[in-house]
Amino acid sequence: MRSVLVASAALAAMVLADVVSAGEVKSGIPVGGSVGAYSTTKCGGAEDGVPVGASLCYT
């Protein structure tokens, strides 16, 4: 029983240390940042004259 308690306390300490040391999470492109060129395939959406399945390149 004591070994389970010690193992649980050690695990809790490791998790707490990981949470404390984690920095701020940043996701996505920052405001004003640039996006490189990329290709995509239209799979639906607005009727804009581009047929579904068309390959498009945005720069």
Sequence and secondary structure as in RCSB ss.txt:
>XXXX:A:sequence
MRSVLVASAALAAMVLADVVSAGEVKSGIPVGGSVGAYSTTKCGGAEDGVPVGASLCYT
>XXXX:A:secstr
 HHHHHHHHHHHHHHHHHHHH      S  TT     EEEE  S S SS  TT EEEE 
